[in-house]
Amino acid sequence: MRELQVVNAAELALAYAAAEYAVALDGDALPLRVGRPAGDLEAYWPAARYLFVSAWNPASEPHSESANRAADERLIARLEAAGIPRHAAWAQDAAGEWREPGWLLADLDDFAANALARDFGQAGVLAWSRGEPVRLRMLIARPADAERSDYTDWVGA
């Protein structure tokens, strides 16, 4: 497991919460937003729990395209070995200046989800249960200056 050192965790959480997320399912791009239900996705791909995770840019530090692709290949191999269902997904900022591929996974418990994200150096993921709003889960300690949010959970190290 990696020890993450994030320069400004409060700003990072705000950026993650404001990002636009989507999942590719049979040619459609179904949107995901922190704080909103994902009813269309859940109707299309029923599961008890969902997790959006990426292997790109660990600790929110930019990495080369080749390093990110290699990390993604390791993540895919791990998911396939464990038999974890997945669909291609991505995150992007509203201005379109940043886009990062990832995966939407189904039915991982919180322990497995957190361990997977931490193993790939991620500071945050989206995680929620069917019928509930999408939540941002920050895998780093909540800084004192972080704004309170009804849909952001800080689970620390």
C-alpha positions as CSV (number, residue, x, y, z in Angstrom):
1,M,0.0,0.0,0.0
2,R,1.2,3.5,-0.9
3,E,1.4,6.4,1.6
4,L,-0.2,9.3,-0.2
5,Q,1.2,12.8,0.2
6,V,-1.3,15.2,-1.3
7,V,-0.4,18.9,-1.3
8,N,-3.9,20.3,-0.7
9,A,-6.4,17.6,0.1
10,A,-9.3,20.1,0.7
11,E,-8.9,21.5,-2.8
12,L,-8.5,18.1,-4.3
13,A,-11.8,16.9,-2.7
14,L,-13.6,19.9,-4.1
15,A,-12.3,19.3,-7.5
16,Y,-13.2,15.6,-7.4
17,A,-16.7,16.4,-6.1
18,A,-17.2,18.9,-9.0
19,A,-15.9,16.6,-11.7
20,E,-18.1,15.1,-14.3
21,Y,-18.0,11.3,-14.4
22,A,-19.5,8.9,-17.0
23,V,-19.8,5.2,-17.7
24,A,-19.9,3.6,-21.1
25,L,-22.6,1.0,-21.4
26,D,-23.6,-0.4,-24.8
27,G,-22.7,2.7,-26.7
28,D,-24.3,5.1,-24.2
29,A,-22.4,7.4,-21.8
30,L,-24.4,7.4,-18.5
31,P,-23.4,10.4,-16.3
32,L,-22.5,10.1,-12.7
33,R,-22.4,13.1,-10.3
34,V,-21.5,13.3,-6.7
35,G,-24.6,13.9,-4.6
36,R,-27.0,12.6,-7.2
37,P,-28.6,9.2,-7.7
38,A,-27.5,7.1,-10.6
39,G,-30.9,5.6,-11.4
40,D,-30.3,5.1,-15.1
41,L,-27.0,3.3,-14.5
42,E,-28.5,1.2,-11.7
43,A,-31.5,0.2,-13.9
44,Y,-29.2,-0.7,-16.8
45,W,-26.5,-2.6,-14.7
46,P,-28.1,-3.8,-11.4
47,A,-25.7,-4.3,-8.5
48,A,-25.8,-3.7,-4.8
49,R,-22.7,-1.5,-4.7
50,Y,-20.7,0.5,-7.2
51,L,-17.2,1.9,-7.3
52,F,-15.5,4.2,-9.8
53,V,-11.7,3.8,-9.6
54,S,-8.8,4.8,-11.8
55,A,-5.2,3.8,-11.8
56,W,-4.1,7.0,-13.6
57,N,-2.0,9.7,-11.9
58,P,-1.5,8.2,-8.4
59,A,-1.6,10.7,-5.6
60,S,-3.1,13.2,-8.1
61,E,0.3,13.8,-9.6
62,P,0.5,13.8,-13.4
63,H,2.3,10.8,-14.8
64,S,3.3,10.0,-18.4
65,E,0.9,8.4,-20.8
66,S,2.9,5.2,-20.8
67,A,3.1,5.0,-17.0
68,N,-0.6,5.6,-16.7
69,R,-1.4,3.0,-19.3
70,A,0.9,0.5,-17.6
71,A,-0.8,1.1,-14.3
72,D,-4.2,0.7,-15.9
73,E,-3.1,-2.6,-17.5
74,R,-2.1,-3.8,-14.0
75,L,-5.5,-2.8,-12.6
76,I,-7.3,-4.6,-15.4
77,A,-5.3,-7.8,-14.8
78,R,-6.1,-7.6,-11.1
79,L,-9.8,-7.1,-11.8
80,E,-9.9,-10.0,-14.3
81,A,-8.0,-12.3,-11.9
82,A,-10.5,-11.6,-9.2
83,G,-13.5,-11.9,-11.5
84,I,-14.7,-8.3,-10.7
85,P,-17.3,-7.0,-13.3
86,R,-16.4,-3.7,-14.8
87,H,-17.3,-1.1,-17.4
88,A,-15.1,1.6,-18.9
89,A,-15.7,5.0,-17.3
90,W,-14.0,8.4,-17.0
91,A,-13.7,11.6,-15.0
92,Q,-13.2,15.0,-16.4
93,D,-13.4,18.6,-15.3
94,A,-16.2,20.8,-16.5
95,A,-13.9,22.9,-18.7
96,G,-12.6,19.8,-20.6
97,E,-9.0,20.5,-19.7
98,W,-8.5,17.2,-17.8
99,R,-9.8,13.8,-18.5
100,E,-8.9,10.5,-16.8
101,P,-10.1,7.0,-17.7
102,G,-11.2,4.6,-15.1
103,W,-13.5,1.7,-14.4
104,L,-16.9,1.3,-12.8
105,L,-16.9,-1.9,-10.7
106,A,-19.8,-3.7,-9.1
107,D,-20.3,-5.3,-5.7
108,L,-17.0,-4.8,-3.9
109,D,-17.3,-4.3,-0.2
110,D,-15.8,-1.2,1.4
111,F,-12.7,-2.9,2.6
112,A,-11.9,-4.4,-0.8
113,A,-12.8,-1.1,-2.6
114,N,-10.5,1.0,-0.4
115,A,-7.6,-1.5,-0.6
116,L,-7.8,-1.6,-4.4
117,A,-7.8,2.2,-4.7
118,R,-5.0,2.5,-2.2
119,D,-2.9,-0.1,-3.9
120,F,-3.1,2.0,-7.1
121,G,-2.3,5.2,-5.2
122,Q,-5.7,6.9,-5.5
123,A,-6.7,9.7,-3.2
124,G,-10.4,9.3,-3.9
125,V,-13.0,7.2,-5.5
126,L,-16.7,7.3,-6.1
127,A,-18.6,4.7,-4.0
128,W,-22.3,4.2,-3.3
129,S,-25.0,1.6,-2.7
130,R,-27.9,1.0,-5.1
131,G,-30.6,3.6,-4.6
132,E,-28.4,6.1,-2.8
133,P,-26.7,9.2,-4.2
134,V,-23.2,8.9,-5.6
135,R,-20.6,9.6,-2.9
136,L,-17.0,10.8,-3.0
137,R,-14.8,8.7,-0.7
138,M,-11.5,10.4,0.1
139,L,-8.9,7.9,1.1
140,I,-6.7,10.4,2.9
141,A,-7.1,12.1,6.3
142,R,-9.6,15.0,6.3
143,P,-7.7,18.3,6.7
144,A,-9.1,20.8,9.2
145,D,-9.8,23.3,6.4
146,A,-11.9,20.9,4.3
147,E,-15.4,22.1,3.7
148,R,-18.2,19.9,5.0
149,S,-20.1,18.0,2.4
150,D,-23.1,15.7,2.7
151,Y,-21.7,13.5,0.0
152,T,-17.9,13.4,0.8
153,D,-16.6,10.8,3.2
154,W,-13.0,11.0,4.5
155,V,-11.8,7.5,5.5
156,G,-8.2,8.4,6.2
157,A,-5.2,6.1,5.8
